[in-house]
């Protein structure tokens, strides 16, 4: 993550406050972003210093260390109950959880378009940048299908946003190229929704080089069905991808593709991106399940086998993928014990995947899955949503049942936020009373000066 020391801007002696330059750099690298933004007004030299790649990288290293009291933070996509300031309409934004207190962050890009805004998806966060997908409702000009029937599908345009909450800078990414081979009529940034059912886009976002904070990549995964040429009567689902590279500021089609037979469902809403790899779960005919992945560095698909206990799990549709100590994980009901119903945390080892990956070749991988511990299912059965992990604890939200709530007023069901420590088997509320907020998915976050 370090950048060449020779690129550091030299600071004159009159601005080092009597300190050696290296000492001053070290002190500044421990300060929060808010303070550093103010210090940019001191002089042109300080402005250039805090914008240099070396300093930004050094500052990010300090903010990311586990010994830092502000690490780790968690960023939730959330809805805040309305107030008199906004005619009591709910506010869509992010809640930053730090030191067991939350700060609601408004979206600077939310009101920049005059078109109808219908939703926002949180893709992920890396090196202090947050990637989101903004859905814009557009007019549906395709009123009839090829069979002559009316097409009542709602049509949305996807706008991908990369945002730095600490510096409040953001950018809309360019639209993808229209030359990807998808065998579909719609443009690639268009979603068509029927029966009020909207599938979230399958997108991964991460920095792909450990020593370079100037290049992030995105992947957009698509799939379409066709007759399986090797198995008459069966359906073959083909997954293809487009990749966006920050340096070129453009999209291109990935060379690798994955043919997946008898795919019943692809659960994009469960996807996570860890260490440059996008993971999501799929279900085959016959209820057998597995995980698919796309490596952003090598741009290759892989099929990841689940442990035998989970391949035909009764509640596979309800299982989510999480990050546990920077590894893919899932929580599932465990029927192996004879006592009360338990839940188990399964964690996947990523060492085998990195060794077996081969550029432009999709592989079937059978990594080691470890059942790290069990805990009483009753603990999480009351949760409305299991949000993820934070400081080696589970975080989940539950609706407030003891509060009178007027749904017609602001359409926000107030929620409490709880943490559960599986080692001590203790659960505690970590937010103050009076919060009227609804939590959705959460991702690990660290503030930084990294440009968008």
Kinemage of the C-alpha trace (Angstrom):
@kinemage 1
@onewidth
@group {chain A} dominant
@subgroup {mainchain}
@vectorlist {calphas} color= white
{ca unk a 1} P 0.000 0.000 0.000
{ca unk a 2} L 3.053 2.258 0.330
{ca unk a 3} L 3.961 4.589 -2.527
{ca unk a 4} L 7.423 5.752 -3.485
{ca unk a 5} L 8.926 8.030 -0.814
{ca unk a 6} L 10.502 10.187 -3.519
{ca unk a 7} L 7.065 11.462 -4.535
{ca unk a 8} L 6.503 13.260 -1.215
{ca unk a 9} L 6.123 17.011 -1.516
{ca unk a 10} L 8.893 18.873 0.315
{ca unk a 11} L 7.659 21.218 3.020
{ca unk a 12} L 9.621 24.366 3.815
{ca unk a 13} L 11.156 24.801 7.269
{ca unk a 14} L 8.789 27.660 8.091
{ca unk a 15} L 5.818 25.304 7.823
{ca unk a 16} L 7.199 22.309 9.758
{ca unk a 17} L 6.592 24.056 13.106
{ca unk a 18} L 10.161 23.322 14.201
{ca unk a 19} L 9.763 19.585 13.589
{ca unk a 20} L 11.693 17.383 11.223
{ca unk a 21} L 9.728 16.741 8.050
{ca unk a 22} L 9.463 12.991 8.671
{ca unk a 23} L 8.130 13.647 12.172
{ca unk a 24} L 5.541 16.079 10.814
{ca unk a 25} L 4.441 13.551 8.194
{ca unk a 26} L 4.058 10.899 10.876
{ca unk a 27} L 1.947 13.175 13.071
{ca unk a 28} L -0.302 14.269 10.217
{ca unk a 29} L -0.829 10.687 9.063
{ca unk a 30} L -2.561 9.879 12.369
{ca unk a 31} L -5.091 12.712 12.110
{ca unk a 32} L -8.691 12.220 10.970
{ca unk a 33} L -9.664 13.269 7.467
{ca unk a 34} L -11.750 16.177 8.727
{ca unk a 35} L -8.690 17.791 10.324
{ca unk a 36} L -6.486 17.199 7.290
{ca unk a 37} L -9.011 18.844 4.987
{ca unk a 38} L -8.848 21.937 7.170
{ca unk a 39} L -5.034 21.920 7.139
{ca unk a 40} L -5.042 22.109 3.360
{ca unk a 41} L -5.809 25.794 3.784
{ca unk a 42} L -2.503 26.413 5.597
{ca unk a 43} L -0.437 26.687 2.421
{ca unk a 44} L -0.033 25.343 -1.088
{ca unk a 45} L 2.688 23.029 0.207
{ca unk a 46} L 0.435 21.491 2.852
{ca unk a 47} L -2.319 21.200 0.255
{ca unk a 48} L 0.012 19.334 -2.118
{ca unk a 49} L 1.373 17.191 0.718
{ca unk a 50} L -2.027 15.894 1.821
{ca unk a 51} L -2.882 15.109 -1.807
{ca unk a 52} L 0.331 13.194 -2.551
{ca unk a 53} L -0.107 9.422 -3.114
{ca unk a 54} L 2.599 8.663 -0.546
{ca unk a 55} L 0.876 10.579 2.233
{ca unk a 56} L -2.594 9.263 1.330
{ca unk a 57} L -1.243 5.705 1.428
{ca unk a 58} L 0.561 6.272 4.733
{ca unk a 59} L -2.550 7.813 6.270
{ca unk a 60} L -4.674 4.869 5.073
{ca unk a 61} L -2.264 2.385 6.673
{ca unk a 62} L -2.632 4.069 10.062
{ca unk a 63} L -6.417 4.311 9.818
{ca unk a 64} L -6.681 0.647 8.832
{ca unk a 65} L -4.635 -0.815 11.655
{ca unk a 66} L -6.570 -2.821 14.213
{ca unk a 67} L -4.813 -0.883 16.999
{ca unk a 68} L -6.480 2.296 15.772
{ca unk a 69} L -9.416 3.077 18.104
{ca unk a 70} L -11.489 4.123 15.081
{ca unk a 71} L -11.040 0.760 13.353
{ca unk a 72} L -13.061 -1.046 12.304
{ca unk a 73} L -16.050 1.048 11.356
{ca unk a 74} L -19.213 -0.272 9.789
{ca unk a 75} L -21.269 1.511 7.163
{ca unk a 76} L -24.975 0.685 6.839
{ca unk a 77} L -27.354 1.554 4.057
{ca unk a 78} L -30.245 2.915 6.111
{ca unk a 79} L -33.421 4.966 6.193
{ca unk a 80} L -33.941 7.677 8.787
{ca unk a 81} L -37.402 8.741 9.905
{ca unk a 82} L -38.464 12.108 8.524
{ca unk a 83} L -38.545 15.395 10.414
{ca unk a 84} L -40.105 18.812 9.978
{ca unk a 85} L -37.030 19.886 7.977
{ca unk a 86} L -37.943 17.589 5.080
{ca unk a 87} L -41.745 17.462 5.395
{ca unk a 88} L -41.473 14.274 7.453
{ca unk a 89} L -40.307 12.237 4.481
{ca unk a 90} L -37.851 9.403 5.226
{ca unk a 91} L -34.222 10.063 4.352
{ca unk a 92} L -32.172 7.463 2.517
{ca unk a 93} L -28.502 7.489 3.423
{ca unk a 94} L -25.797 5.701 5.365
{ca unk a 95} L -25.252 5.184 9.068
{ca unk a 96} L -21.622 5.088 10.186
{ca unk a 97} L -21.110 2.917 13.266
{ca unk a 98} L -17.980 3.877 15.194
{ca unk a 99} L -17.250 3.427 18.887
{ca unk a 100} L -20.807 2.168 19.349
{ca unk a 101} L -22.316 5.443 18.156
{ca unk a 102} L -23.875 6.112 14.785
{ca unk a 103} L -23.729 9.119 12.505
{ca unk a 104} L -26.251 9.478 9.692
{ca unk a 105} L -24.605 10.506 6.411
{ca unk a 106} L -26.713 12.120 3.731
{ca unk a 107} L -26.065 11.327 0.097
{ca unk a 108} L -24.568 14.294 -1.806
{ca unk a 109} L -25.483 12.721 -5.156
{ca unk a 110} L -29.088 11.798 -4.334
{ca unk a 111} L -30.731 15.006 -5.563
{ca unk a 112} L -28.486 15.682 -8.556
{ca unk a 113} L -30.885 14.132 -11.035
{ca unk a 114} L -34.360 15.430 -11.777
{ca unk a 115} L -35.514 11.929 -12.707
{ca unk a 116} L -37.407 9.737 -10.289
{ca unk a 117} L -35.084 7.956 -7.864
{ca unk a 118} L -36.392 4.516 -6.953
{ca unk a 119} L -33.674 2.883 -4.936
{ca unk a 120} L -30.071 2.552 -3.920
{ca unk a 121} L -27.918 -0.545 -3.535
{ca unk a 122} L -24.721 -0.715 -1.536
{ca unk a 123} L -22.132 -2.647 -3.538
{ca unk a 124} L -19.160 -2.482 -1.175
{ca unk a 125} L -16.339 -0.437 0.287
{ca unk a 126} L -12.563 -0.524 -0.160
{ca unk a 127} L -9.797 1.830 1.013
{ca unk a 128} L -12.341 4.394 2.166
{ca unk a 129} L -14.342 4.491 -1.067
{ca unk a 130} L -17.950 3.314 -1.239
{ca unk a 131} L -19.597 1.965 -4.391
{ca unk a 132} L -23.374 2.278 -4.844
{ca unk a 133} L -25.929 1.717 -7.578
{ca unk a 134} L -28.588 4.393 -7.969
{ca unk a 135} L -31.798 3.285 -9.688
{ca unk a 136} L -33.558 5.858 -11.851
{ca unk a 137} L -37.104 5.210 -13.049
{ca unk a 138} L -37.449 5.879 -16.776
{ca unk a 139} L -40.305 5.782 -19.260
{ca unk a 140} L -41.090 2.367 -20.676
{ca unk a 141} L -41.427 2.771 -24.443
{ca unk a 142} L -41.663 -0.971 -25.074
{ca unk a 143} L -45.367 -1.431 -24.542
{ca unk a 144} L -45.670 -4.826 -26.192
{ca unk a 145} L -43.730 -8.043 -26.163
{ca unk a 146} L -42.792 -10.058 -29.227
{ca unk a 147} L -46.038 -12.018 -28.771
{ca unk a 148} L -48.042 -8.805 -28.990
{ca unk a 149} L -48.938 -8.704 -25.300
{ca unk a 150} L -48.603 -5.570 -23.228
{ca unk a 151} L -45.336 -5.253 -21.326
{ca unk a 152} L -46.094 -3.658 -17.965
{ca unk a 153} L -42.576 -3.994 -16.641
{ca unk a 154} L -41.178 -1.038 -14.742
{ca unk a 155} L -37.913 0.128 -16.290
{ca unk a 156} L -34.922 1.381 -14.325
{ca unk a 157} L -31.589 2.816 -15.349
{ca unk a 158} L -28.560 1.976 -13.225
{ca unk a 159} L -26.132 4.744 -12.287
{ca unk a 160} L -22.975 3.499 -10.574
{ca unk a 161} L -21.470 5.919 -8.055
{ca unk a 162} L -18.076 5.838 -6.326
{ca unk a 163} L -18.107 8.031 -3.230
{ca unk a 164} L -15.681 9.009 -0.476
{ca unk a 165} L -17.863 9.839 2.571
{ca unk a 166} L -14.933 11.421 4.446
{ca unk a 167} L -13.998 13.945 1.732
{ca unk a 168} L -17.575 14.103 0.355
{ca unk a 169} L -16.239 13.650 -3.172
{ca unk a 170} L -18.025 11.361 -5.628
{ca unk a 171} L -18.210 10.481 -9.302
{ca unk a 172} L -20.671 8.754 -11.597
{ca unk a 173} L -19.003 6.073 -13.677
{ca unk a 174} L -19.487 6.081 -17.453
{ca unk a 175} L -22.122 3.826 -18.931
{ca unk a 176} L -20.889 0.381 -19.976
{ca unk a 177} L -20.212 -0.434 -23.601
{ca unk a 178} L -23.102 -1.896 -25.558
{ca unk a 179} L -21.037 -4.518 -27.371
{ca unk a 180} L -21.099 -7.203 -24.684
{ca unk a 181} L -22.501 -10.505 -25.955
{ca unk a 182} L -25.516 -11.139 -23.761
{ca unk a 183} L -28.244 -12.299 -26.154
{ca unk a 184} L -30.680 -9.832 -24.662
{ca unk a 185} L -32.617 -6.886 -26.035
{ca unk a 186} L -32.127 -4.399 -23.219
{ca unk a 187} L -29.175 -2.104 -22.919
{ca unk a 188} L -26.736 -3.219 -20.251
{ca unk a 189} L -27.565 -0.444 -17.797
{ca unk a 190} L -31.321 -1.117 -17.957
{ca unk a 191} L -33.328 -3.265 -15.550
{ca unk a 192} L -36.851 -4.388 -16.436
{ca unk a 193} L -38.988 -5.340 -13.465
{ca unk a 194} L -42.287 -7.220 -13.372
{ca unk a 195} L -44.679 -7.990 -10.527
{ca unk a 196} L -42.882 -5.584 -8.178
{ca unk a 197} L -39.907 -7.934 -8.069
{ca unk a 198} L -36.558 -6.225 -8.559
{ca unk a 199} L -33.312 -8.198 -8.692
{ca unk a 200} L -30.300 -6.256 -7.510
{ca unk a 201} L -27.387 -5.944 -9.952
{ca unk a 202} L -24.451 -8.293 -9.425
{ca unk a 203} L -21.471 -5.957 -9.066
{ca unk a 204} L -18.089 -6.288 -7.373
{ca unk a 205} L -15.824 -3.400 -6.327
{ca unk a 206} L -12.286 -3.436 -4.911
{ca unk a 207} L -8.729 -2.203 -5.241
{ca unk a 208} L -6.772 -4.949 -6.957
{ca unk a 209} L -3.125 -4.086 -6.228
{ca unk a 210} L -1.835 -4.173 -2.663
{ca unk a 211} L 0.735 -1.433 -3.254
{ca unk a 212} L -1.311 0.913 -5.417
{ca unk a 213} L -4.203 3.011 -4.095
{ca unk a 214} L -4.751 4.716 -7.447
{ca unk a 215} L -6.540 1.900 -9.274
{ca unk a 216} L -9.820 0.263 -8.397
{ca unk a 217} L -11.851 -2.116 -10.556
{ca unk a 218} L -15.502 -3.054 -10.865
{ca unk a 219} L -17.143 -6.070 -12.408
{ca unk a 220} L -20.754 -6.389 -13.612
{ca unk a 221} L -21.853 -10.002 -13.983
{ca unk a 222} L -24.700 -10.995 -16.313
{ca unk a 223} L -26.265 -14.335 -17.094
{ca unk a 224} L -28.630 -15.712 -19.708
{ca unk a 225} L -30.184 -19.131 -20.281
{ca unk a 226} L -29.996 -21.356 -23.355
{ca unk a 227} L -30.438 -25.029 -24.211
{ca unk a 228} L -27.602 -27.161 -22.898
{ca unk a 229} L -25.883 -28.705 -25.964
{ca unk a 230} L -24.450 -31.508 -23.802
{ca unk a 231} L -27.641 -32.447 -21.947
{ca unk a 232} L -30.814 -32.477 -24.042
{ca unk a 233} L -33.770 -30.889 -22.307
{ca unk a 234} L -31.665 -29.098 -19.692
{ca unk a 235} L -30.892 -25.381 -19.481
{ca unk a 236} L -27.377 -23.986 -19.541
{ca unk a 237} L -26.826 -20.663 -17.780
{ca unk a 238} L -23.877 -18.665 -19.087
{ca unk a 239} L -22.265 -16.034 -16.869
{ca unk a 240} L -20.348 -13.211 -18.534
{ca unk a 241} L -18.759 -10.068 -17.139
{ca unk a 242} L -17.827 -6.498 -17.923
{ca unk a 243} L -14.880 -4.917 -16.119
{ca unk a 244} L -14.320 -1.226 -15.361
{ca unk a 245} L -10.753 -0.031 -14.761
{ca unk a 246} L -10.196 3.345 -13.131
{ca unk a 247} L -7.058 4.177 -15.126
{ca unk a 248} L -8.748 3.758 -18.515
{ca unk a 249} L -12.107 5.093 -17.254
{ca unk a 250} L -13.904 2.587 -19.464
{ca unk a 251} L -15.649 -0.784 -19.504
{ca unk a 252} L -14.559 -3.855 -21.439
{ca unk a 253} L -15.795 -7.412 -21.714
{ca unk a 254} L -13.881 -10.046 -19.757
{ca unk a 255} L -12.516 -12.896 -21.873
{ca unk a 256} L -13.510 -15.602 -19.429
{ca unk a 257} L -17.081 -16.869 -19.154
{ca unk a 258} L -18.751 -19.645 -17.167
{ca unk a 259} L -21.304 -22.162 -18.406
{ca unk a 260} L -23.315 -23.409 -15.435
{ca unk a 261} L -25.816 -26.244 -16.079
{ca unk a 262} L -29.261 -26.516 -14.489
{ca unk a 263} L -29.096 -23.194 -12.648
{ca unk a 264} L -32.390 -22.456 -10.901
{ca unk a 265} L -31.489 -19.213 -9.095
{ca unk a 266} L -28.631 -16.736 -8.881
{ca unk a 267} L -28.794 -14.758 -5.638
{ca unk a 268} L -27.149 -11.421 -6.411
{ca unk a 269} L -28.508 -9.880 -3.203
{ca unk a 270} L -26.211 -12.138 -1.155
{ca unk a 271} L -23.003 -11.137 -2.939
{ca unk a 272} L -19.890 -9.870 -1.158
{ca unk a 273} L -16.479 -8.749 -2.405
{ca unk a 274} L -13.402 -9.693 -0.375
{ca unk a 275} L -9.724 -9.373 -1.274
{ca unk a 276} L -10.495 -8.659 -4.912
{ca unk a 277} L -12.964 -11.549 -5.372
{ca unk a 278} L -16.735 -11.274 -5.897
{ca unk a 279} L -18.734 -14.134 -4.329
{ca unk a 280} L -22.412 -14.982 -4.739
{ca unk a 281} L -24.563 -18.072 -4.234
{ca unk a 282} L -26.463 -20.065 -6.853
{ca unk a 283} L -28.924 -22.942 -6.725
{ca unk a 284} L -29.026 -25.890 -9.090
{ca unk a 285} L -32.061 -27.939 -10.011
{ca unk a 286} L -32.673 -30.411 -7.218
{ca unk a 287} L -31.860 -27.761 -4.572
{ca unk a 288} L -28.107 -28.383 -4.625
{ca unk a 289} L -26.272 -25.142 -3.913
{ca unk a 290} L -22.803 -23.732 -4.402
{ca unk a 291} L -20.950 -20.421 -4.554
{ca unk a 292} L -19.652 -18.748 -7.709
{ca unk a 293} L -16.833 -16.228 -7.747
{ca unk a 294} L -15.152 -13.767 -10.084
{ca unk a 295} L -11.537 -12.784 -9.433
{ca unk a 296} L -11.087 -9.093 -10.220
{ca unk a 297} L -7.322 -9.409 -10.527
{ca unk a 298} L -7.225 -12.353 -12.928
{ca unk a 299} L -10.731 -11.781 -14.374
{ca unk a 300} L -11.782 -15.415 -14.143
{ca unk a 301} L -14.901 -17.212 -12.883
{ca unk a 302} L -14.731 -20.119 -10.453
{ca unk a 303} L -17.213 -22.592 -8.962
{ca unk a 304} L -16.752 -23.110 -5.219
{ca unk a 305} L -18.171 -26.198 -3.574
{ca unk a 306} L -19.910 -25.832 -0.231
{ca unk a 307} L -19.393 -28.225 2.678
{ca unk a 308} L -21.584 -31.303 2.356
{ca unk a 309} L -23.705 -30.168 5.311
{ca unk a 310} L -24.808 -27.057 3.383
{ca unk a 311} L -25.172 -28.248 -0.205
{ca unk a 312} L -28.774 -29.338 0.297
{ca unk a 313} L -29.649 -27.120 3.218
{ca unk a 314} L -33.383 -26.800 3.920
{ca unk a 315} L -33.210 -23.009 4.203
{ca unk a 316} L -30.577 -22.273 1.574
{ca unk a 317} L -32.631 -19.425 0.158
{ca unk a 318} L -32.356 -17.637 3.507
{ca unk a 319} L -28.605 -18.075 3.896
{ca unk a 320} L -26.428 -15.017 3.400
{ca unk a 321} L -22.733 -14.588 2.669
{ca unk a 322} L -20.767 -12.510 5.169
{ca unk a 323} L -17.223 -11.442 5.887
{ca unk a 324} L -15.727 -12.991 9.023
{ca unk a 325} L -12.148 -11.957 9.783
{ca unk a 326} L -11.716 -11.077 6.120
{ca unk a 327} L -12.861 -14.482 4.840
{ca unk a 328} L -16.163 -15.551 3.217
{ca unk a 329} L -18.561 -17.055 5.736
{ca unk a 330} L -22.182 -18.037 6.225
{ca unk a 331} L -24.471 -18.773 9.165
{ca unk a 332} L -26.724 -21.828 8.931
{ca unk a 333} L -28.968 -23.871 11.167
{ca unk a 334} L -27.136 -26.801 12.709
{ca unk a 335} L -28.968 -30.062 13.411
{ca unk a 336} L -25.957 -32.132 14.473
{ca unk a 337} L -26.342 -31.574 18.213
{ca unk a 338} L -29.003 -33.331 20.273
{ca unk a 339} L -29.819 -30.356 22.473
{ca unk a 340} L -31.576 -27.113 21.543
{ca unk a 341} L -31.529 -25.853 17.971
{ca unk a 342} L -28.188 -24.249 17.137
{ca unk a 343} L -26.766 -22.046 14.423
{ca unk a 344} L -23.247 -22.522 13.108
{ca unk a 345} L -20.702 -20.189 11.539
{ca unk a 346} L -18.960 -21.716 8.526
{ca unk a 347} L -15.807 -19.950 7.272
{ca unk a 348} L -14.088 -20.636 3.952
{ca unk a 349} L -10.321 -20.795 3.595
{ca unk a 350} L -9.117 -18.599 0.713
{ca unk a 351} L -5.550 -19.990 0.584
{ca unk a 352} L -6.468 -22.861 -1.720
{ca unk a 353} L -8.332 -20.575 -4.103
{ca unk a 354} L -5.375 -18.244 -4.625
{ca unk a 355} L -3.080 -21.197 -5.379
{ca unk a 356} L -5.396 -22.914 -7.855
{ca unk a 357} L -6.580 -19.883 -9.820
{ca unk a 358} L -5.486 -19.924 -13.443
{ca unk a 359} L -5.912 -16.932 -15.713
{ca unk a 360} L -8.806 -17.156 -18.178
{ca unk a 361} L -9.723 -20.671 -16.998
{ca unk a 362} L -12.790 -21.358 -14.860
{ca unk a 363} L -12.237 -24.081 -12.278
{ca unk a 364} L -14.296 -26.101 -9.842
{ca unk a 365} L -12.743 -25.584 -6.427
{ca unk a 366} L -13.287 -27.486 -3.233
{ca unk a 367} L -11.814 -25.222 -0.539
{ca unk a 368} L -11.704 -26.056 3.129
{ca unk a 369} L -14.765 -24.897 5.055
{ca unk a 370} L -14.464 -24.802 8.843
{ca unk a 371} L -17.361 -24.847 11.265
{ca unk a 372} L -15.794 -22.442 13.718
{ca unk a 373} L -18.440 -22.512 16.437
{ca unk a 374} L -22.075 -23.092 17.263
{ca unk a 375} L -24.394 -20.813 19.192
{ca unk a 376} L -28.000 -20.898 20.323
{ca unk a 377} L -30.326 -20.139 17.434
{ca unk a 378} L -32.723 -18.440 19.845
{ca unk a 379} L -30.240 -15.566 20.074
{ca unk a 380} L -30.703 -14.554 16.437
{ca unk a 381} L -34.241 -15.860 15.879
{ca unk a 382} L -35.615 -12.556 17.162
{ca unk a 383} L -33.536 -10.574 14.674
{ca unk a 384} L -35.231 -8.898 11.738
{ca unk a 385} L -31.963 -8.969 9.819
{ca unk a 386} L -28.479 -10.321 10.489
{ca unk a 387} L -26.321 -7.474 9.205
{ca unk a 388} L -22.822 -8.923 9.405
{ca unk a 389} L -19.855 -8.970 11.754
{ca unk a 390} L -18.081 -6.227 13.681
{ca unk a 391} L -15.140 -6.660 16.076
{ca unk a 392} L -15.566 -10.463 15.970
{ca unk a 393} L -19.216 -10.155 16.935
{ca unk a 394} L -22.463 -10.540 15.021
{ca unk a 395} L -24.563 -7.461 14.393
{ca unk a 396} L -28.278 -7.722 13.845
{ca unk a 397} L -31.280 -5.418 13.812
{ca unk a 398} L -34.693 -6.110 15.302
{ca unk a 399} L -37.913 -4.131 15.077
{ca unk a 400} L -38.919 -2.225 18.196
{ca unk a 401} L -42.009 -3.984 19.493
{ca unk a 402} L -42.647 -1.760 22.490
{ca unk a 403} L -43.040 1.514 20.584
{ca unk a 404} L -46.214 2.989 19.149
{ca unk a 405} L -45.558 3.487 15.455
{ca unk a 406} L -47.543 5.347 12.822
{ca unk a 407} L -46.654 3.599 9.577
{ca unk a 408} L -48.556 6.139 7.502
{ca unk a 409} L -46.474 9.011 8.862
{ca unk a 410} L -42.996 8.101 7.680
{ca unk a 411} L -43.020 4.449 6.599
{ca unk a 412} L -40.038 3.673 8.837
{ca unk a 413} L -40.243 0.823 11.327
{ca unk a 414} L -37.828 1.805 14.125
{ca unk a 415} L -35.132 -0.778 14.793
{ca unk a 416} L -32.703 -1.571 17.569
{ca unk a 417} L -29.128 -2.566 16.786
{ca unk a 418} L -27.629 -5.416 18.805
{ca unk a 419} L -24.283 -7.175 18.955
{ca unk a 420} L -23.759 -10.802 19.920
{ca unk a 421} L -20.432 -12.225 21.093
{ca unk a 422} L -20.407 -15.961 20.246
{ca unk a 423} L -17.520 -16.656 22.630
{ca unk a 424} L -19.133 -15.214 25.740
{ca unk a 425} L -22.665 -15.882 24.417
{ca unk a 426} L -23.719 -12.375 25.406
{ca unk a 427} L -26.048 -10.026 23.556
{ca unk a 428} L -26.261 -6.298 24.132
{ca unk a 429} L -27.857 -3.251 22.617
{ca unk a 430} L -25.275 -0.888 21.172
{ca unk a 431} L -27.346 2.126 20.146
{ca unk a 432} L -29.015 4.735 22.271
{ca unk a 433} L -32.779 4.862 22.599
{ca unk a 434} L -34.665 7.330 20.469
{ca unk a 435} L -33.090 6.388 17.137
{ca unk a 436} L -35.760 6.038 14.445
{ca unk a 437} L -33.786 4.294 11.787
{ca unk a 438} L -34.045 1.176 9.627
{ca unk a 439} L -30.837 -0.696 8.829
{ca unk a 440} L -30.039 -2.610 5.660
{ca unk a 441} L -26.770 -4.225 4.602
{ca unk a 442} L -23.492 -3.202 6.207
{ca unk a 443} L -19.863 -3.222 5.043
{ca unk a 444} L -16.547 -2.635 6.770
{ca unk a 445} L -15.305 0.898 6.250
{ca unk a 446} L -12.237 2.982 7.069
{ca unk a 447} L -12.049 6.701 6.331
{ca unk a 448} L -9.348 7.872 3.950
{ca unk a 449} L -8.189 10.610 1.591
{ca unk a 450} L -8.214 8.266 -1.411
{ca unk a 451} L -9.564 10.136 -4.465
{ca unk a 452} L -12.539 8.856 -6.418
